[in-house]
Amino acid sequence: MEVLDGWSVTLWLLANTRRIGIGSIRLVQHWNPARLAQAAATAERLAPGRLQFLASIGERPEDPAWGYPPLSPGERIDALDETLDAVRALWRGESVTRDGRFVSLREARVRPAPGALPIEVAGRRPRLLRVVARHADIWNVNWPPVPARVEASADALARACSALGRDPASIRRRMWMHTRLGRLSGAEALAGFRRWNPWYADLADAELEGALVVGSPAECRERVVAASRQLGLEMPVLDLSGLEAGAAREVLEALPAGDFR
């Protein structure tokens, strides 16, 4: 299976579309923070308001082969924290000097300085949610729509915000929802979800039974709307991972974005 570079695809899509917001997940350990800030600032100048800046701590299987140093999850969280702090300052137009463990800058600047671009951070456990509280405008709720799991993470985020004097309601919420059209059995739907979301291995099948968006267009629309209201989502994201282009187009045409506003 081909794996295209996310930033290259993002720029191609920004150049070849006119209205939609576009982004790919930024794994900050793959970027120099000033280079990342400059790239995002350039995209904002070329396509104002359309870049979706999403960052988290994931890793790629090819990282060792490509020369990226092995980092523990805790180290990747610290790298994300330091990077987002520097990126915010660079976007404000500051001359930025940092001497952290993962970020080293000497009077770095980016031009243009776009100001306060929205930052979206994906996370679900307390330590990473503290980074969401410090830096994010948008919390990418890194769970499927399982209310008990989301509520526990929301409580942890609220505690982190309280420690900073921040209102957790100021952080908007987005969530990916595994979506498939058609009459799939429960076993088929679960198998598809687990294939494309192996990081949720700790979720029992019983927890996922009501969390997958599967069925007719009307049934899928009802599930997405209900979950969005219950979980306070600004925007549900239909997760079409693994679908062929034709099947993905069918879902998008059957479930247009306007249905969920």
Secondary structure, DSSP 8 states (H G I E B T S, - for coil): -----HHHHHHHHHHH-SS--B--EEEGGGS-HHHHHHHHHHHHHHSTTTB--EEE----TTTTTTT-----HHHHHHHHHHHHHHHHHHHTT--EEEE-SS-EEEEE--SS-------EEEE-SHHHHHHHHHH-SEEEE-S-S-HHHHHHHHHHHHHHHHHHT--GGGSEEEEEEEEEES---HHHHHHHHHHH-GGGTTS-HHHHTTTSEEESHHHHHHHHHHHHHHHT-SEEEEE-TT--HHHHHHHHHHS-GGGG-
